């Protein structure tokens, strides 16, 4: 793993610790025999599943041929819930190291916090399939234009299948806006809303 990203790692570990402490919750535990396992692929910025257990892959991740992958935010969430072990160079990553994957995978911490909060509430989230605005690059660090990040379906959406995300209309779309970011314009909101009911701004 890269040596940079220490600040993001510390922020992620502290955020997790404070979240559990504030709510007075014990940290999740899953018996090792019930854990899924995956390998961090820095070349793809994805976690490739090697052992898949549980029901989470029904609403998360994607398949490419015979291989199964989780996006960074999905993998970090499952690791935080003690449902997924992530290895790199045959060594299991600590939770603090797992949170460093967010910066390595290009996912800002505030985007992850919004994703994790809604997922804990039972919503189903998938990276949006909306096209980018002309000239907008998802990897441009200096790009502060708000954009829709996730398509969101209500908790326990009846009949939801991951394979239907291209045709199943989301109930909401999620746009994360920081305090230093410009707010979405009315035109941007109308663009992000179509064809869904609402745009969530965090």
C-alpha positions, -999 to 999 in steps of 0.1 A, spaced: 0 0 0 10 36 -6 27 54 23 5 85 18 -30 89 31 -20 88 68 -43 117 76 -73 100 59 -64 68 78 -64 86 112 -97 105 104 -113 73 94 -102 54 125 -112 83 148 -146 86 130 -154 49 136 -143 50 172 -163 81 180 -194 67 163 -194 36 184 -186 55 216 -213 82 210 -240 55 205 -227 33 232 -225 3 209 -202 -26 210 -180 -31 180 -194 -57 155 -181 -92 157 -186 -121 132 -173 -156 137 -143 -162 114 -161 -190 96 -188 -167 85 -166 -139 72 -162 -131 36 -127 -124 24 -113 -102 -3 -80 -89 -17 -73 -52 -23 -64 -46 -60 -47 -12 -61 -45 -15 -99 -83 -16 -101 -90 4 -69 -114 -25 -60 -116 -53 -35 -118 -87 -53 -137 -113 -34 -120 -147 -28 -146 -160 -3 -182 -149 -4 -205 -155 25 -237 -139 36 -264 -120 16 -246 -87 10 -235 -95 -25 -271 -95 -36 -273 -57 -32 -236 -47 -33 -206 -53 -56 -206 -65 -92 -193 -94 -112 -169 -94 -142 -168 -128 -158 -163 -152 -129 -147 -126 -107 -166 -107 -80 -157 -72 -68 -167 -46 -42 -163 -9 -47 -141 8 -20 -170 23 0 -188 -11 0 -157 -30 11 -149 -5 39 -185 -6 51 -185 -44 53 -151 -45 70 -164 -19 96 -193 -42 102 -169 -72 107 -184 -90 77 -154 -88 54 -116 -94 59 -95 -75 34 -60 -87 26 -31 -71 8 1 -90 0 -14 -119 20 -16 -97 52 -50 -88 67 -55 -51 70 -64 -34 103 -96 -13 103 -74 19 102 -56 5 72 -90 -4 56 -101 33 60 -69 43 42 -83 25 11 -108 53 8 -82 78 -2 -63 53 -23 -96 45 -40 -105 81 -46 -135 82 -22 -136 113 1 -144 105 37 -175 127 37 -189 107 8 -183 75 26 -199 87 58 -231 96 39 -230 62 21 -225 43 54 -252 62 72 -279 55 47 -268 19 43 -270 13 81 -306 27 79 -314 -1 54 -313 19 22 -298 3 -9 -271 24 -26 -254 19 -59 -230 42 -78 -251 63 -101 -254 56 -138 -262 92 -146 -238 106 -173 -213 132 -162 -218 168 -173 -197 178 -203 -161 183 -193 -167 169 -158 -141 143 -146 -148 121 -116 -111 118 -108 -103 155 -109 -94 165 -73 -99 202 -81 -134 197 -94 -158 210 -67 -189 208 -89 -215 189 -69 -226 158 -87 -249 129 -80 -229 100 -65 -253 73 -57 -287 60 -67 -308 52 -36 -336 27 -31 -358 26 0 -351 1 27 -361 -35 18 -372 -25 -17 -395 -54 -28 -382 -73 -57 -349 -54 -58 -322 -72 -78 -287 -58 -83 -289 -69 -120 -318 -45 -125 -301 -12 -115 -301 0 -151 -339 -3 -154 -352 0 -118 -359 37 -111 -342 49 -79 -363 65 -52 -337 91 -45 -303 103 -57 -275 113 -33 -253 144 -37 -228 151 -10 -219 188 -6 -192 200 18 -192 233 37 -166 248 13 -184 235 -18 -208 256 -39 -244 244 -35 -261 226 -65 -277 250 -89 -314 246 -97 -305 233 -131 -282 207 -116 -309 196 -91 -334 192 -119 -308 172 -139 -301 150 -109 -337 145 -101 -348 131 -134 -365 107 -133 -364 102 -95 -385 119 -68 -358 136 -48 -322 146 -45 -306 141 -10 -280 168 -2 -258 161 28 
